[in-house]
Amino acid sequence: MSPALRDADLVLVWWGATVRVGQVAVFAHPTEGVLVVKRLAFRDPSDPDRWWVERDNPVQGSDSWTFGPIPGDAILARVLTRLPRRRTRG
């Protein structure tokens, strides 16, 4: 799958929105204390209150394969759309 987002893209998000499998969400990284954007792959079968998140680009970044499932209350927003930034000539 090709990445849904590119470097310097902006995203329009819905803070506090309900999320579903397959959507792209913003959440607090479980160990690094930063906000990240990942795709919601599925709910953890052993704990439905936790989500398995995956990156669209398997070559770069981290996801639940690295840090495990995330708690549902860590999900802060759902990404509604991508706003590509125009490159300026310089």
FIROLUM-774813 format. One record per atom (N, C-alpha, C): residue in three letters; residue number from 1; atom name; x, y, z. Coordinates in nm, 2 decimals, m for minus. Example, Ala and Ser with C-alpha at 12.3 -4.5 7.8 and 13.67 -1.06 7.14 Angstrom:
<rs>
 ronu fiza figu     xx     yy     zz
  ALA    1    N   1.32  m0.57   0.78
  ALA    1   CA   1.23  m0.45   0.78
  ALA    1    C   1.32  m0.33   0.78
  SER    2    N   1.28  m0.22   0.71
  SER    2   CA   1.37  m0.11   0.71
  SER    2    C   1.29   0.00   0.79
</rs>
This chain:
<rs>
 ronu fiza figu     xx     yy     zz
  MET    1    N   0.08  m0.12   0.00
  MET    1   CA   0.00   0.00   0.00
  MET    1    C   0.09   0.12   0.00
  SER    2    N   0.06   0.22  m0.08
  SER    2   CA   0.14   0.34  m0.08
  SER    2    C   0.09   0.43   0.03
  PRO    3    N   0.18   0.52   0.08
  PRO    3   CA   0.15   0.60   0.20
  PRO    3    C   0.03   0.70   0.16
  ALA    4    N  m0.06   0.71   0.26
  ALA    4   CA  m0.17   0.81   0.24
  ALA    4    C  m0.12   0.95   0.26
  LEU    5    N  m0.01   0.97   0.33
  LEU    5   CA   0.04   1.10   0.36
  LEU    5    C   0.18   1.12   0.31
  ARG    6    N   0.22   1.24   0.27
  ARG    6   CA   0.36   1.27   0.22
  ARG    6    C   0.42   1.37   0.32
  ASP    7    N   0.55   1.38   0.31
  ASP    7   CA   0.62   1.48   0.40
  ASP    7    C   0.56   1.62   0.36
  ALA    8    N   0.53   1.70   0.47
  ALA    8   CA   0.48   1.84   0.46
  ALA    8    C   0.33   1.85   0.43
  ASP    9    N   0.26   1.73   0.41
  ASP    9   CA   0.12   1.74   0.40
  ASP    9    C   0.05   1.79   0.53
  LEU   10    N  m0.06   1.86   0.52
  LEU   10   CA  m0.14   1.90   0.63
  LEU   10    C  m0.26   1.80   0.63
  VAL   11    N  m0.31   1.78   0.75
  VAL   11   CA  m0.43   1.70   0.76
  VAL   11    C  m0.54   1.77   0.83
  LEU   12    N  m0.66   1.75   0.79
  LEU   12   CA  m0.78   1.80   0.85
  LEU   12    C  m0.83   1.69   0.94
  VAL   13    N  m0.85   1.72   1.07
  VAL   13   CA  m0.89   1.61   1.16
  VAL   13    C  m1.02   1.65   1.24
  TRP   14    N  m1.09   1.55   1.28
  TRP   14   CA  m1.20   1.56   1.37
  TRP   14    C  m1.17   1.51   1.51
  TRP   15    N  m1.14   1.61   1.60
  TRP   15   CA  m1.10   1.57   1.73
  TRP   15    C  m1.22   1.51   1.81
  GLY   16    N  m1.19   1.40   1.87
  GLY   16   CA  m1.29   1.33   1.95
  GLY   16    C  m1.39   1.24   1.87
  ALA   17    N  m1.36   1.23   1.74
  ALA   17   CA  m1.45   1.15   1.65
  ALA   17    C  m1.45   1.00   1.69
  THR   18    N  m1.56   0.93   1.66
  THR   18   CA  m1.56   0.79   1.67
  THR   18    C  m1.48   0.73   1.55
  VAL   19    N  m1.40   0.63   1.57
  VAL   19   CA  m1.32   0.57   1.47
  VAL   19    C  m1.36   0.43   1.44
  ARG   20    N  m1.32   0.38   1.32
  ARG   20   CA  m1.34   0.25   1.27
  ARG   20    C  m1.22   0.19   1.21
  VAL   21    N  m1.22   0.06   1.20
  VAL   21   CA  m1.11  m0.01   1.13
  VAL   21    C  m1.09   0.05   0.99
  GLY   22    N  m0.96   0.06   0.95
  GLY   22   CA  m0.93   0.12   0.81
  GLY   22    C  m0.91   0.27   0.81
  GLN   23    N  m0.96   0.34   0.91
  GLN   23   CA  m0.95   0.48   0.91
  GLN   23    C  m0.81   0.52   0.96
  VAL   24    N  m0.77   0.64   0.93
  VAL   24   CA  m0.64   0.70   0.97
  VAL   24    C  m0.67   0.79   1.09
  ALA   25    N  m0.60   0.77   1.20
  ALA   25   CA  m0.62   0.84   1.33
  ALA   25    C  m0.50   0.90   1.38
  VAL   26    N  m0.52   1.00   1.47
  VAL   26   CA  m0.41   1.07   1.54
  VAL   26    C  m0.42   1.02   1.68
  PHE   27    N  m0.30   0.98   1.74
  PHE   27   CA  m0.30   0.93   1.87
  PHE   27    C  m0.17   0.97   1.94
  ALA   28    N  m0.17   0.96   2.07
  ALA   28   CA  m0.04   0.98   2.14
  ALA   28    C   0.04   0.86   2.14
  HIS   29    N   0.17   0.87   2.09
  HIS   29   CA   0.26   0.76   2.08
  HIS   29    C   0.28   0.70   2.22
  PRO   30    N   0.27   0.57   2.24
  PRO   30   CA   0.27   0.51   2.37
  PRO   30    C   0.40   0.53   2.45
  THR   31    N   0.52   0.55   2.38
  THR   31   CA   0.64   0.57   2.45
  THR   31    C   0.71   0.70   2.43
  GLU   32    N   0.69   0.76   2.32
  GLU   32   CA   0.77   0.88   2.28
  GLU   32    C   0.70   1.01   2.32
  GLY   33    N   0.57   1.01   2.36
  GLY   33   CA   0.51   1.13   2.40
  GLY   33    C   0.48   1.23   2.29
  VAL   34    N   0.47   1.19   2.17
  VAL   34   CA   0.44   1.28   2.05
  VAL   34    C   0.31   1.23   1.99
  LEU   35    N   0.25   1.32   1.91
  LEU   35   CA   0.13   1.27   1.83
  LEU   35    C   0.17   1.21   1.70
  VAL   36    N   0.11   1.10   1.66
  VAL   36   CA   0.14   1.03   1.54
  VAL   36    C   0.01   1.00   1.46
  VAL   37    N   0.03   0.97   1.34
  VAL   37   CA  m0.08   0.94   1.25
  VAL   37    C  m0.06   0.81   1.19
  LYS   38    N  m0.15   0.71   1.21
  LYS   38   CA  m0.14   0.58   1.16
  LYS   38    C  m0.28   0.52   1.13
  ARG   39    N  m0.28   0.42   1.05
  ARG   39   CA  m0.41   0.35   1.01
  ARG   39    C  m0.45   0.25   1.12
  LEU   40    N  m0.58   0.25   1.15
  LEU   40   CA  m0.63   0.16   1.24
  LEU   40    C  m0.66   0.02   1.17
  ALA   41    N  m0.58  m0.08   1.21
  ALA   41   CA  m0.59  m0.21   1.14
  ALA   41    C  m0.70  m0.30   1.20
  PHE   42    N  m0.70  m0.31   1.33
  PHE   42   CA  m0.81  m0.39   1.39
  PHE   42    C  m0.80  m0.37   1.54
  ARG   43    N  m0.91  m0.41   1.61
  ARG   43   CA  m0.91  m0.41   1.76
  ARG   43    C  m0.83  m0.54   1.81
  ASP   44    N  m0.76  m0.52   1.91
  ASP   44   CA  m0.69  m0.63   1.97
  ASP   44    C  m0.78  m0.74   2.02
  PRO   45    N  m0.77  m0.86   1.96
  PRO   45   CA  m0.87  m0.97   2.00
  PRO   45    C  m0.86  m1.01   2.15
  SER   46    N  m0.75  m0.99   2.21
  SER   46   CA  m0.75  m1.02   2.35
  SER   46    C  m0.79  m0.91   2.44
  ASP   47    N  m0.81  m0.78   2.39
  ASP   47   CA  m0.85  m0.67   2.46
  ASP   47    C  m0.92  m0.57   2.37
  PRO   48    N  m1.05  m0.57   2.35
  PRO   48   CA  m1.12  m0.49   2.25
  PRO   48    C  m1.11  m0.34   2.28
  ASP   49    N  m1.05  m0.30   2.40
  ASP   49   CA  m1.03  m0.16   2.43
  ASP   49    C  m0.90  m0.11   2.37
  ARG   50    N  m0.83  m0.20   2.30
  ARG   50   CA  m0.70  m0.16   2.25
  ARG   50    C  m0.70  m0.18   2.09
  TRP   51    N  m0.63  m0.09   2.02
  TRP   51   CA  m0.62  m0.09   1.88
  TRP   51    C  m0.48  m0.13   1.83
  TRP   52    N  m0.48  m0.21   1.72
  TRP   52   CA  m0.36  m0.24   1.65
  TRP   52    C  m0.35  m0.14   1.54
  VAL   53    N  m0.24  m0.06   1.53
  VAL   53   CA  m0.22   0.04   1.43
  VAL   53    C  m0.11   0.00   1.34
  GLU   54    N  m0.12   0.04   1.21
  GLU   54   CA  m0.01   0.01   1.12
  GLU   54    C   0.02   0.13   1.03
  ARG   55    N   0.14   0.13   0.98
  ARG   55   CA   0.18   0.23   0.89
  ARG   55    C   0.15   0.19   0.75
  ASP   56    N   0.13   0.29   0.66
  ASP   56   CA   0.11   0.26   0.52
  ASP   56    C   0.24   0.23   0.44
  ASN   57    N   0.34   0.29   0.50
  ASN   57   CA   0.48   0.27   0.43
  ASN   57    C   0.56   0.17   0.52
  PRO   58    N   0.57   0.04   0.47
  PRO   58   CA   0.63  m0.06   0.55
  PRO   58    C   0.78  m0.04   0.56
  VAL   59    N   0.84   0.05   0.49
  VAL   59   CA   0.98   0.07   0.49
  VAL   59    C   1.03   0.17   0.59
  GLN   60    N   0.93   0.26   0.63
  GLN   60   CA   0.97   0.37   0.73
  GLN   60    C   0.87   0.38   0.84
  GLY   61    N   0.92   0.42   0.96
  GLY   61   CA   0.84   0.45   1.07
  GLY   61    C   0.82   0.33   1.16
  SER   62    N   0.73   0.35   1.26
  SER   62   CA   0.70   0.24   1.35
  SER   62    C   0.55   0.23   1.37
  ASP   63    N   0.50   0.11   1.42
  ASP   63   CA   0.36   0.09   1.44
  ASP   63    C   0.35  m0.02   1.55
  SER   64    N   0.23  m0.08   1.55
  SER   64   CA   0.21  m0.18   1.66
  SER   64    C   0.30  m0.30   1.65
  TRP   65    N   0.36  m0.32   1.54
  TRP   65   CA   0.46  m0.43   1.53
  TRP   65    C   0.58  m0.39   1.61
  THR   66    N   0.60  m0.26   1.64
  THR   66   CA   0.71  m0.22   1.72
  THR   66    C   0.67  m0.20   1.86
  PHE   67    N   0.56  m0.12   1.89
  PHE   67   CA   0.52  m0.08   2.02
  PHE   67    C   0.40  m0.15   2.08
  GLY   68    N   0.34  m0.24   2.00
  GLY   68   CA   0.22  m0.31   2.05
  GLY   68    C   0.09  m0.23   2.03
  PRO   69    N  m0.02  m0.29   2.07
  PRO   69   CA  m0.15  m0.22   2.05
  PRO   69    C  m0.16  m0.10   2.14
  ILE   70    N  m0.24   0.00   2.10
  ILE   70   CA  m0.26   0.12   2.18
  ILE   70    C  m0.39   0.12   2.25
  PRO   71    N  m0.40   0.19   2.36
  PRO   71   CA  m0.53   0.20   2.43
  PRO   71    C  m0.63   0.29   2.34
  GLY   72    N  m0.75   0.25   2.34
  GLY   72   CA  m0.85   0.33   2.27
  GLY   72    C  m0.86   0.48   2.32
  ASP   73    N  m0.83   0.50   2.44
  ASP   73   CA  m0.84   0.64   2.49
  ASP   73    C  m0.72   0.72   2.45
  ALA   74    N  m0.62   0.66   2.39
  ALA   74   CA  m0.50   0.73   2.33
  ALA   74    C  m0.54   0.79   2.20
  ILE   75    N  m0.64   0.74   2.13
  ILE   75   CA  m0.68   0.80   2.00
  ILE   75    C  m0.76   0.93   2.02
  LEU   76    N  m0.70   1.03   1.96
  LEU   76   CA  m0.75   1.17   1.99
  LEU   76    C  m0.84   1.22   1.87
  ALA   77    N  m0.81   1.18   1.75
  ALA   77   CA  m0.88   1.24   1.63
  ALA   77    C  m0.88   1.14   1.52
  ARG   78    N  m0.98   1.16   1.43
  ARG   78   CA  m0.98   1.09   1.30
  ARG   78    C  m0.94   1.18   1.19
  VAL   79    N  m0.85   1.14   1.10
  VAL   79   CA  m0.81   1.22   0.99
  VAL   79    C  m0.93   1.22   0.88
  LEU   80    N  m0.97   1.34   0.84
  LEU   80   CA  m1.08   1.35   0.75
  LEU   80    C  m1.02   1.36   0.60
  THR   81    N  m0.92   1.43   0.59
  THR   81   CA  m0.86   1.45   0.45
  THR   81    C  m0.72   1.50   0.46
  ARG   82    N  m0.65   1.48   0.35
  ARG   82   CA  m0.51   1.53   0.34
  ARG   82    C  m0.51   1.66   0.26
  LEU   83    N  m0.43   1.75   0.30
  LEU   83   CA  m0.42   1.88   0.22
  LEU   83    C  m0.27   1.89   0.18
  PRO   84    N  m0.25   1.85   0.05
  PRO   84   CA  m0.11   1.85   0.01
  PRO   84    C  m0.05   1.99   0.00
  ARG   85    N   0.07   2.01   0.05
  ARG   85   CA   0.14   2.14   0.04
  ARG   85    C   0.20   2.15  m0.09
  ARG   86    N   0.19   2.27  m0.15
  ARG   86   CA   0.25   2.30  m0.28
  ARG   86    C   0.40   2.33  m0.25
  ARG   87    N   0.48   2.27  m0.34
  ARG   87   CA   0.62   2.31  m0.34
  ARG   87    C   0.64   2.44  m0.40
  THR   88    N   0.72   2.52  m0.33
  THR   88   CA   0.75   2.66  m0.39
  THR   88    C   0.88   2.65  m0.47
  ARG   89    N   0.89   2.73  m0.57
  ARG   89   CA   1.01   2.74  m0.64
  ARG   89    C   1.10   2.84  m0.57
  GLY   90    N   1.23   2.81  m0.57
  GLY   90   CA   1.32   2.89  m0.50
  GLY   90    C   1.44   2.92  m0.56
</rs>
